[in-house]
Amino acid sequence: MKQPLEAIALEYGPLKTPKLVAKGQSALAMRIINEAKKQGIYVAEDPQLLALLSKLDVGDEITQDMYTAVAVILSWVYWLKGMQPGDEKKMADGVTPAASGFGKTS
């Protein structure tokens, strides 16, 4: 039997520690994924990370044992967006971060 689609959404940005802001299966999971894509939010497909984060409830911050796994995803998102750590804090304060050429090709 095929497992139902599952999705989890994390918020980081201005927060000190990422927290779980949405969690769902089947139709709700599809709504979470579609909304993320609509807003230009990166969607990762990582079954192991999903299993780890599924232990949390909505509103919970990630636990220390989850830091490394989440940091790997966040570092890739930073790279894809041409951002550097700390840029998300500047954006939350209304300051536009300087563009980074790291990872971009001409």
C-alpha contacts under 8 A as a table, 3 or more apart, distances in Angstrom:
res1	aa1	res2	aa2	distance
4	P	25	Q	6.27
4	P	26	S	5.52
5	L	25	Q	5.44
5	L	26	S	4.85
5	L	29	A	6.29
5	L	30	M	7.47
6	E	23	K	7.70
6	E	24	G	5.81
6	E	25	Q	4.35
6	E	26	S	6.32
6	E	29	A	5.23
6	E	30	M	7.99
6	E	50	L	7.95
7	A	22	A	7.92
7	A	23	K	5.78
7	A	24	G	5.57
7	A	25	Q	6.43
7	A	29	A	4.73
7	A	30	M	7.50
7	A	32	I	6.69
7	A	33	I	6.88
7	A	50	L	7.43
8	I	20	L	7.12
8	I	21	V	7.71
8	I	22	A	5.57
8	I	23	K	4.44
8	I	24	G	6.66
8	I	29	A	7.57
8	I	32	I	7.59
8	I	50	L	7.03
8	I	53	L	7.51
8	I	54	S	7.48
9	A	20	L	5.88
9	A	21	V	5.60
9	A	22	A	4.92
9	A	23	K	6.43
9	A	32	I	7.36
10	L	18	P	6.19
10	L	19	K	5.41
10	L	20	L	4.55
10	L	21	V	5.56
10	L	22	A	7.18
11	E	15	L	7.63
11	E	18	P	5.46
11	E	19	K	5.44
11	E	20	L	6.44
11	E	21	V	6.29
12	Y	15	L	5.23
12	Y	16	K	7.31
12	Y	17	T	6.48
12	Y	18	P	4.39
12	Y	19	K	6.66
13	G	18	P	7.99
13	G	88	E	4.91
13	G	89	K	6.01
13	G	92	A	7.00
14	P	88	E	6.51
14	P	89	K	5.07
14	P	92	A	5.91
15	L	18	P	6.43
17	T	61	E	6.22
17	T	62	I	6.87
18	P	61	E	5.71
18	P	62	I	5.92
19	K	58	V	7.88
19	K	59	G	6.16
19	K	60	D	5.46
19	K	61	E	3.89
19	K	62	I	5.60
20	L	23	K	7.53
20	L	56	L	7.18
20	L	57	D	7.01
20	L	58	V	5.15
20	L	59	G	5.41
20	L	60	D	5.64
20	L	61	E	6.27
20	L	62	I	7.21
21	V	58	V	5.27
21	V	59	G	5.65
21	V	60	D	7.98
22	A	32	I	7.30
22	A	58	V	5.84
23	K	28	L	7.97
23	K	29	A	7.07
23	K	32	I	7.82
23	K	54	S	7.84
23	K	57	D	7.94
23	K	58	V	6.63
24	G	27	A	7.97
24	G	28	L	5.17
24	G	29	A	4.71
24	G	32	I	7.66
25	Q	28	L	5.53
25	Q	29	A	4.63
25	Q	30	M	7.74
26	S	29	A	5.22
26	S	30	M	6.36
27	A	30	M	5.10
27	A	31	R	6.30
28	L	31	R	5.00
28	L	32	I	6.24
29	A	32	I	5.08
29	A	33	I	6.23
30	M	33	I	5.11
30	M	34	N	5.98
31	R	34	N	5.11
31	R	35	E	5.98
32	I	35	E	5.30
32	I	36	A	6.17
33	I	36	A	5.15
33	I	37	K	6.25
33	I	43	V	7.06
34	N	37	K	5.18
34	N	38	K	6.05
35	E	38	K	4.97
35	E	39	Q	6.22
36	A	39	Q	5.22
36	A	40	G	6.25
36	A	41	I	4.88
36	A	42	Y	7.10
36	A	43	V	7.09
37	K	40	G	4.97
37	K	41	I	5.48
37	K	42	Y	6.89
37	K	43	V	7.12
38	K	41	I	7.52
42	Y	77	V	6.78
44	A	73	I	7.66
46	D	49	L	5.39
46	D	50	L	6.10
47	P	50	L	4.94
47	P	51	A	6.12
48	Q	51	A	5.14
48	Q	52	L	6.31
49	L	52	L	5.01
49	L	53	L	6.05
49	L	69	A	6.79
49	L	70	V	7.76
50	L	53	L	5.17
50	L	54	S	5.83
51	A	54	S	5.15
51	A	55	K	7.16
52	L	55	K	6.00
52	L	66	M	7.37
53	L	56	L	5.67
53	L	62	I	7.57
53	L	66	M	7.74
54	S	57	D	7.56
56	L	60	D	6.07
56	L	61	E	7.98
56	L	62	I	7.47
57	D	60	D	5.58
62	I	66	M	6.12
62	I	67	Y	7.11
63	T	66	M	5.41
63	T	67	Y	6.83
64	Q	67	Y	5.32
65	D	68	T	7.30
66	M	69	A	5.58
66	M	70	V	6.19
67	Y	70	V	5.31
67	Y	71	A	5.85
68	T	71	A	4.98
68	T	72	V	6.28
69	A	72	V	5.39
69	A	73	I	6.86
70	V	73	I	5.28
70	V	74	L	6.17
71	A	74	L	4.95
71	A	75	S	5.89
72	V	75	S	5.27
72	V	76	W	6.43
73	I	76	W	5.25
73	I	77	V	6.29
74	L	77	V	4.98
74	L	78	Y	6.12
75	S	78	Y	5.06
75	S	79	W	6.25
76	W	79	W	5.01
76	W	80	L	6.15
77	V	80	L	5.04
77	V	81	K	6.16
78	Y	81	K	5.23
78	Y	82	G	5.94
78	Y	83	M	4.75
78	Y	84	Q	6.11
78	Y	85	P	7.40
79	W	82	G	5.05
79	W	83	M	6.09
79	W	84	Q	7.59
79	W	102	F	7.04
79	W	103	G	6.46
80	L	83	M	7.72
80	L	103	G	7.33
82	G	99	A	6.52
82	G	100	S	5.04
82	G	101	G	6.48
82	G	102	F	6.16
82	G	103	G	7.03
82	G	104	K	7.55
83	M	87	D	6.25
83	M	97	P	7.77
83	M	99	A	7.00
83	M	100	S	6.11
84	Q	87	D	5.69
84	Q	100	S	7.53
85	P	88	E	7.23
86	G	89	K	5.36
86	G	90	K	6.71
87	D	90	K	5.10
87	D	91	M	6.28
87	D	96	T	7.96
87	D	97	P	5.51
88	E	91	M	5.07
88	E	92	A	6.25
89	K	92	A	5.10
89	K	93	D	6.40
90	K	93	D	5.06
90	K	94	G	6.35
90	K	95	V	4.93
90	K	96	T	6.48
90	K	97	P	6.39
91	M	94	G	5.01
91	M	95	V	5.07
91	M	96	T	5.49
91	M	97	P	6.70
92	A	95	V	7.34
101	G	104	K	5.52
